Amino acid sequence: MLWETRSCLVFSAGVLCAFLCACTGHPDALNRPNALAFDAQGRVFVSDFHNQRIAIFDREGRRLGDFGEQGLGTGKLWKVWGVRPAPDNAVYVLNHRITTAADEEPYVEVKVFGPDHRERLAFPVTDGFSSSAGWPSDLALAADGSVAVVDQQLGAVLWFDPQGHLLRSFRGPDAGQPLDNPRGIALFAGGFWVVEEYPHRLRKFTADGTQALEIGGEGSEPGRFLFPQSIDIAGNGDLLVADLGNYRVQRFSAGGEYLREYRPKRIAGRSPPQLLQAVFGPDEHVYVADSKGNRVIVFAPDGMWVRDIR
């Protein structure tokens, strides 16, 4: 089945280490968390991947609730690859699903849940030429209500209006290299950053698609990456990057200067951490989804471990 093939790839030679296959005991425990984001109230929304739901915690790690369950209908989730709360307290979810119970072909959609966590809108992620996109892996919300979705297989950022109509497709600057395996995206006033997994780099673009900066390259030294997964932007413009293959999160200034790393300790008896997304939380604490560790790791701004949320 396609979902099993996609979710059990072994990390090697540029392949996403998404071996999301173990189970935890307690029904409320996180099971392969792979995405997270904060809302304006300081609540963190976590994609609880194998439980097919969105779990909600406060900044101290106390569970506040959850929504979603496995299924194909309204209010149901299948395989979530991105979550973004909106200023109006809606929650946007990037949901990979099959079209019917007997169909193995994927159908990718953005689902919008209202403040009451009831689904109020769903629209397909498509480039306008096919019934669905290739392999969308992240989404971001613009100030005007539009939605940007990164499609790794198509090598594109797809922009949709608030009602889900395709506005445009960005595949790279007119004069420069096209996007190559884009994996994550973050927006800022005047442009956006894109994480490109296999070239092991970040690129900054202005609103008109002009490349303004490039960071990284393959390697394990500070400022270099092995299969970066996500990017987040702090209020002062600092960047946070989940550096999957190096088992760390790196922080940069807005101008691309390396600042520090956040590196979790390995859990005894388990595989190395699988850091799929890192975001800035309240008071500049750093929250990291460790999928194989079935946890969200919280670091202080100075890189010290604070707690695990499970």
N, C-alpha and C positions, 0 to 999 in steps of 0.2 A: 504494500500500500504506500502511496506517495508520502503520506504524513510520516510513516515510520522511516522511510528512506531519508527524508529531509531531516528528521529530528534525531537520527542516530548516526550522523556522520562523524567519523573519527578525525580529530585534528591532525592534519599533515598537509604540507605543501600548499598552503593558501586556502585550506578548506575550513569553514567555520566549525569550531569545536562546540557542537550543539548536541552533545550526547546526553539528552534529557530523558533518562530512562529509569531512575530509581524511585522508590516510594518512601515516604516517611510514615510514622505511626499515627500520631494524633490527627484527627480530622481537621483541626484548625491550623496545623503546621503548614508552613510554606513548602511547596514541592516543585522544585526547579524554577524559582523566580528568575525572570529574564528581562524585565523592564520595570521602570519606576519613574515617578514624577511627583512634584509637590504642587499643591494648590495654594491659593492666596492665604488660606487660614492656617497653613503650616502642617496640613495633613499630607501623608505620603501614600500614594496609590501604587500598588505593586501588582504586576502581572504574575499571578500564581499559576504558572504555565500548565503543569500537569493536573491541577485541580480545576482548570478552565474557569477561572473567576478572577475578579479584581479584589484584592484585599486592601483594607484601609487601616492605617496606623497613625497615631499621633507621633510627634517628634521624639518622644521618649520610648517609642516602641510598643505602646499599649494598643491592642487591637480594638478598632472602633466598629468594625463590621466588614461586609463584603457584598458583592453583587455579581450576578452572572452564574450560569451553570452550563454544563455541556449540552449542546443541541444545535439545531439549524434554524430555529424560528426566532421570532421577536424576543429580545431580551436574552437570547442564548449566545454562548461563545464556544469557539472550537479551539483554535490555537492562536493565542494573542502574542503579537510581536511588537506592540507599541501602545503606550497609554499616555494621554496628555489632558490634564484638567484645564478648563477654560476659565476666563475671568468671571463668567456668569454662573460658575459652579457646575456647568455641564462637564462631562468626561468623554473624550474622544478615544476610541479604541480601534487599533488596527488588527483586524480579525481575519485569519486564514481559515477557510472552511472548505468542505466538499459541497457540491451542489445538491446531491441527494445521498441518502444512506448507501445506495448501491453504486455510487460514482466515486472514482478515485481522483478525478481532475480537481485541482484547487480553484476556489473562487475567493477572491480577496476583497474585503469591504472595510469601510470605515463606519463604525457604529457610534452614534452619539447618544449618550445617556444623560437625562436631565438631572437636576439636583436631587430628585427623589429616586434616582438610579433606575428609572424606567426608560426603556429605549424610546427615543422620539424621532430618530432619523437613521437611515442606513443608506449608503451609496457605494457602488462598485468602484474599485480602483482599476482604472483602465486608461490606456494611452490614446484612446479614440480609434484604434485600428483593430483591436481584438476585444473579445468579450470580457477578458480580465487581464491584469498585468502579469509580469513575470514572477518576481519574488520581492514584493515590498517588505522592507525591514525596519522602517522607522517613520515617524511623522512628527510634524511641528505645526504650531498654530501661530498665524500672523496677527498683528494688531487689528487688521481690517476684517478679521473673521475667516480669511481664507486658510486653506489647509495644504501644507506641503508634505508629500509622501515620497520617500526615497525608494526606488525600485532597483535592487541590486542586479537583477538579471537583465533588465532593459538598459541599465547604465543611465538612469535619468532621475530627475526630480520632477514629479507631476504636481501641478498646482490646481486646486479645486476651489470654487467659490463656496460660501457657507451652505448652499443647498446641494453641493456635490457635483456641480457641473465642471467639467474640465476646462480650465482657463488656458493653460500652456504647458509645454514640456521642455525642460532644460536638460540638455545632454552634454553641456560643456561650452566654453567660450568660443566665439566665432574664430578668434585667432588664438589657438592654443590646443592643448590636449583635451580630448573628450573625457567625460567622467568614466572611471574605470572601477567597476565593482563598488559603487557607493553604498555605504552601510549605515551611516548615521547623518543627522542633520541638526543644526541649531540656527535659529534666526536672531538677528539683531537689527537695530534701526539702521537701515541703509544697505542691508545685504544678508548673507548667510554663509555658514561654514558647512563643508561636507567632509565626512570621513570616508576615505577610500581604502577598503580592507586590504586588497592584494598588493597595491602599490605601497602600502604601509605609510600613508601620509594623510595630512589634512590640507584642504584648500579653502581659501577665503574668496568669496565673490561679492562684488557690488550688486545692487539691485538690478542693474542692466546686464548682468552676467559676465562682467569683466573680472578676470582673475587679479586679486590684489596681493595675495600672499600664499606661500606654500611652506608647510612645516613637516619635518619627519624624514622618512626613508627607512628602509629595512635595517634593523639592528637592535641591539640590547643596551646601547649606551643611552645616557640621559638625552631626551629629545628625539629619540628614534623609536620605532614601533615594530611589533610583530603582530599583524592582524588586528589593528585597532577596530573597536566596535561602535563606540558612541562618543558624542561630544555634548558638553553643557557649557553655558556661559554664565558667569557671576555678574552681579550688578556693576562691578568695576571693570568688566570686560575680560577678566581672567577666564581661561579655558580649562576644562577638565576632560580627560580622555581615558576611556577604558582600554588599556593596552593588553589585550587578551593573551597573546603568546608570551609576554614577559611577566604575566601574573601580577600586574600592578596597575595603578592609576597614575597618570602624570598630570601635573598642573603647569600651565604656561601663562604668561602675561598676554594681554590683548595683542601685543606686537610680536608674539611668538617666542619670547624668551623663556627657557626652561626655568621653573621655580622649585619644584619638589616632586616627590613621589609618595604615594600611599600604597603600602604593600602589606596585605594581610598575612597572618601566620597560617601555615598549612594545618588543617585538622588532622589529628593523628588517625592513621588507618584509612584515610581517604585520598582520592586523587587531588592533584593541585587545584587551587581555586579556579573557577571559570567566571571571570569578571566580564559581564555582558553589558552593563550600563552603570554609569556613575553620574551623580547629580549633586549640585550644591543644595544644601538644606538651610534651615534657619541658622543664623549666627555663623555662616560659612562652614558649618560641619559638612562632611562629605559622606554621602550615602551610596553604597555600591551593591548591586545585585550579584551575588555569588551563586550561580545556578547549581553547580555541583555541591556546594556547601549547604544548600537549602536555607539560605539566610540572606538578610540585608546587613552589610557591615557598616558601622558608623565610625568615622574618624573625626578627631578634632582638627581644626585648621592647621596645627603643627604636625600632623601626620600620626599622632598617637591614637591607638585603638580606644574606642569609647564603649561600644556594646555591639552585640549581634541581635538582630530582630529575626525571630523565627515564626 
